[in-house]
Structure formats: structure tokens, C-alpha cells
């Protein structure tokens, strides 16, 4: 018997947080919730182990000393598989990594991981909330709606006393078939779409899409350097600064076996996400986005943390959310790109 639990669902339009009660994740069919708590995932592991495919999608910035693959071998969730976002990706003319895969690339990679179209994929990362939302965006854009992320990732899992294991990823069922899915092209923006949008003033033209930049505010202003050598900072004209960290809260716990305190991020409440959006865009423009009157596009440094903004907006019920795949790296590498600085 499965005990009813609370599942965080997206909230439509500009309403505030709502939770609904469900009996089993299988009841969701192809509409699994975007976010699961550690206790919800643990319950699913125990009650429906064959239905769940857990993926560690950890990724770190180019200037970080951390390496996700060795960390996965050292510690991961039980039966987890490692998802390399730089590997399941399409080639790019500028050599950019983790670009959206084609349906064929995605399907082949899913088969290698033993994922079928009926699998409920649950994604986490080792920082809490960082790269997992980008992986979730990939699955959703390619039609795999039976997908969720683990709020707080690996640290939250341990914080809640759930078990981990170590070692290489176990071999997967080679008989799994994953037909190439249909890709929703409306959720991705390319360079030329962004360049055209950069010439449309949000205050004067209603057709312009709102662009929210997830990078730290100093990089948006052009006062702080980019982590990628030689890349100028600044922002796309008419973009709005919305650092991905404004959608997150910090948590700290001390491991039971001792050691230094561990800090990780998790999602803020829907009320706090709503307030962050209003503060970044202004009440009127935020309402235009929430009501679907104006489209919104998330961008960041390389297309990774834009996924955090995408996820927060989806939790607020925003239906028309795009993601600029190349993001600032692809934009600023092109010499013809107009770059704005300051507010």
C-alpha cells in the first residue's frame, strides 16, 4: 500500500503555491510533476523500482576543479546512472558543448542508459539545483514528460538520511528500445532569432520576447569578467537580469559522521519565485509573461543555468518559455553581436 503524499505541481498563471494529494506516481501517466522531494523519490524507489530511472546529471563550470564523473563513482543515489550533458549533445559550429541533441542522438543515448519511453526519469545533481533543470528541459523538449528533478539533489537526499552507493554505473538492459521522439522546436532559440529580438524595444514593440539572463548581475552589467577567457561580459540589448540564484535558497547541514558542514541549493517557494520575477521584470511585464501575453526566453552563460529559470517559470504556470541554447557564450563569440553594458 502506498501512503498518499504531497506533490509539488506547477501553478497556473499568477496564482501562488498549491499542492495536490496523489496515491502513486504512476497515476500521473505522461504528466509527472517537475519536482520531487527526497522522501517522495525514496517512496517511489521502494514501491515502483522498475518504473524509475535515476540520473546524475552533475556538471561544473569550466573554471571549477570538481569533476562530476569521478564524484559519481565515489557516491551516487542507489541504481543511479550518469548522464553526461556534454556527451548527449549536437555538434555546434562554434564548438560549444551541451547543445540540444537531435532526436536520434537523444534516443540512442536513452537506450544506452536503459531508459524507455515509459520510464519515469528522475534527475539530480551534486550541487542541489544547478545542472539538473537543464537535463529536465532536454527530456521535456523531446517529449519525455515522465520526468522530474530531485529538489536539493544529492546533498538533500543525504540530508534526509537516504542511502547512497559507490562504484561504476551498472550495465543496463540492452533490449530497451527508444524510438526517435518528436522535438518541440518552439522551446529553443537560435542566434539569429536572438539577434533579431535584440533590435526590438520591449517598451515599444509588443512582439518582442522578454529575455531573462541567468548570469550573475556583475557579468550582466559588464563589470565582472566571464569565466571563459577572452569572452566579453555585458548582455543582449533589452535583456533583463534575473540571476538563477534568485530562484534558489541555500541549505546547510552537518553530516552525521562528522566533517565540514555541507551547503546546497533547493528551489524557493512559488510565492518567492513570483516575487523574484516581479522584481526583475516589473509588475506589468511580469503579468504579461504569467498571462501568456508575451513570450519569455531564458539565457545564461552556456545554456546550463538557464534551465533553472525555465523550471521556475514552468512552476509558476508560464506556458511559453524558450531557452537560448548557445546563450551568452555563443552570442558574445560572434563579433557582429551588439553588446549592451550597465542596466
Long-range contacts (C-beta under 8 A, 24 or more apart in sequence): 2-43, 2-47, 3-43, 5-39, 5-40, 5-43, 7-33, 7-36, 7-40, 8-33, 8-34, 8-35, 8-36, 8-37, 8-151, 8-315, 9-33, 9-34, 10-34, 10-314, 10-315, 10-316, 10-317, 11-270, 11-315, 11-316, 11-317, 12-317, 13-290, 13-291, 13-317, 14-274, 14-287, 14-290, 14-291, 14-316, 14-317, 15-317, 16-270, 16-271, 16-274, 17-269, 17-270, 17-271, 18-270, 24-48, 25-51, 25-120, 26-51, 28-146, 29-146, 30-145, 30-146, 31-145, 32-120, 32-145, 32-146, 32-147, 32-148, 33-148, 34-136, 34-148, 34-149, 34-311, 34-314, 34-315, 35-148, 35-149, 35-151, 35-267, 35-311, 35-315, 36-122, 36-148, 36-149, 36-150, 36-151, 37-150, 37-151, 37-152, 37-156, 38-150, 38-151, 38-152, 38-156, 38-157, 38-159, 38-160, 38-162, 39-160, 41-122, 41-150, 41-157, 41-162, 42-160, 42-162, 44-120, 44-122, 45-78, 45-79, 48-120, 49-79, 51-118, 51-119, 51-120, 52-119, 52-120, 52-122, 53-81, 53-113, 53-114, 53-115, 53-119, 53-120, 53-121, 53-122, 54-78, 54-79, 54-80, 54-81, 54-121, 54-122, 54-123, 54-124, 55-80, 55-81, 55-82, 55-83, 55-113, 55-121, 55-122, 55-123, 55-124, 55-135, 56-80, 56-81, 56-82, 56-83, 56-124, 56-125, 56-126, 56-154, 57-83, 57-85, 57-123, 57-124, 57-125, 57-131, 57-132, 57-134, 57-135, 58-125, 58-126, 58-127, 58-130, 58-131, 58-154, 59-85, 59-86, 59-98, 59-125, 59-130, 59-131, 59-134, 59-304, 61-227, 62-227, 62-228, 63-227, 66-126, 68-126, 71-126, 72-169, 73-166, 73-167, 73-168, 74-166, 75-154, 75-164, 75-165, 75-166, 76-154, 76-164, 76-165, 76-166, 77-124, 77-150, 77-154, 77-157, 77-162, 77-164, 77-165, 78-163, 78-164, 78-165, 79-165, 79-170, 80-124, 80-169, 81-113, 81-114, 81-169, 81-172, 82-169, 83-113, 83-123, 83-135, 85-131, 85-134, 85-135, 85-138, 85-304, 88-138, 92-326, 92-330, 94-326, 94-329, 94-330, 94-333, 94-334, 96-302, 96-303, 96-326, 96-329, 96-330, 97-302, 98-134, 98-302, 98-303, 98-304, 99-303, 99-325, 99-326, 100-138, 100-141, 100-183, 100-188, 100-325, 101-138, 101-142, 102-183, 103-142, 103-180, 103-181, 103-182, 103-183, 104-180, 106-138, 106-142, 106-180, 106-181, 107-178, 107-179, 107-180, 107-181, 108-178, 110-144, 110-176, 110-178, 111-176, 111-177, 111-178, 112-172, 113-172, 114-172, 114-173, 114-176, 115-176, 115-178, 116-176, 116-177, 116-178, 117-144, 117-146, 117-178, 117-179, 117-181, 118-146, 119-146, 120-146, 120-147, 120-148, 121-146, 121-147, 121-148, 122-147, 122-148, 122-149, 122-150, 123-147, 123-148, 123-149, 123-150, 124-149, 124-150, 124-153, 124-154, 124-157, 125-153, 125-154, 126-153, 126-154, 126-155, 127-153, 127-155, 127-264, 127-265, 128-152, 128-153, 128-155, 128-156, 128-248, 128-251, 128-264, 128-265, 128-266, 129-153, 129-248, 129-265, 129-266, 129-267, 129-308, 130-265, 130-304, 130-305, 130-308, 131-304, 131-305, 131-307, 132-307, 133-305, 133-307, 133-308, 133-310, 133-311, 134-303, 134-304, 134-305, 134-306, 134-307, 135-307, 136-307, 136-311, 137-187, 137-307, 137-310, 137-311, 137-323, 140-187, 141-183, 141-184, 141-187, 141-188, 142-181, 142-182, 142-183, 142-184, 143-181, 143-182, 143-183, 143-184, 144-181, 149-311, 151-266, 151-267, 152-251, 152-264, 152-265, 152-266, 153-264, 155-251, 155-253, 155-262, 155-263, 155-264, 156-251, 156-264, 156-266, 158-255, 158-262, 159-251, 159-253, 159-262, 159-264, 161-256, 186-322, 187-321, 187-322, 187-323, 188-322, 188-323, 188-325, 189-297, 189-322, 189-323, 189-324, 189-325, 190-325, 190-326, 191-326, 191-330, 191-331, 191-334, 194-236, 194-297, 194-299, 194-324, 194-331, 195-337, 197-236, 197-238, 197-297, 198-236, 198-237, 198-238, 198-239, 198-338, 199-237, 200-238, 201-238, 202-238, 202-285, 206-294, 208-238, 208-294, 209-294, 209-295, 209-296, 209-297, 209-322, 210-240, 210-281, 210-285, 210-288, 210-289, 210-294, 210-295, 210-296, 210-297, 211-236, 211-238, 211-239, 211-240, 211-296, 211-297, 211-299, 211-324, 212-239, 212-240, 212-241, 212-242, 212-280, 212-281, 212-296, 212-297, 212-298, 212-299, 212-309, 213-239, 213-240, 213-241, 213-242, 213-299, 213-300, 213-328, 214-242, 214-243, 214-244, 214-298, 214-299, 214-300, 214-301, 214-305, 214-306, 214-308, 214-309, 215-241, 215-243, 215-300, 215-301, 215-305, 215-328, 216-243, 216-245, 217-241, 217-243, 219-301, 219-328, 221-341, 221-342, 221-343, 222-339, 222-340, 222-341, 222-342, 223-341, 226-301, 226-328, 226-332, 227-301, 228-301, 228-329, 231-328, 231-329, 231-332, 231-333, 232-332, 232-339, 233-341, 234-332, 234-339, 234-340, 234-341, 235-328, 235-339, 235-340, 235-341, 236-299, 236-328, 236-331, 236-337, 236-338, 236-339, 236-340, 237-338, 237-339, 237-340, 238-340, 239-299, 239-340, 240-280, 240-281, 241-280, 242-276, 242-277, 242-280, 242-281, 242-309, 244-300, 244-305, 244-306, 244-308, 244-309, 246-276, 246-280, 247-273, 247-276, 247-308, 247-309, 247-311, 247-312, 248-308, 267-311, 267-312, 267-315, 268-312, 270-315, 270-316, 273-312, 273-315, 273-316, 274-316, 276-312, 277-312, 277-313, 277-316, 289-313, 289-318, 290-316, 290-317, 290-318, 292-318, 292-319, 292-320, 295-320, 295-321, 295-322, 296-320, 296-321, 296-322, 297-321, 297-322, 297-323, 297-324, 298-322, 298-323, 298-324, 299-323, 299-324, 299-327, 299-328, 299-331, 300-327, 300-328, 301-327, 301-328, 301-329, 302-326, 302-327, 302-328, 302-329, 303-327
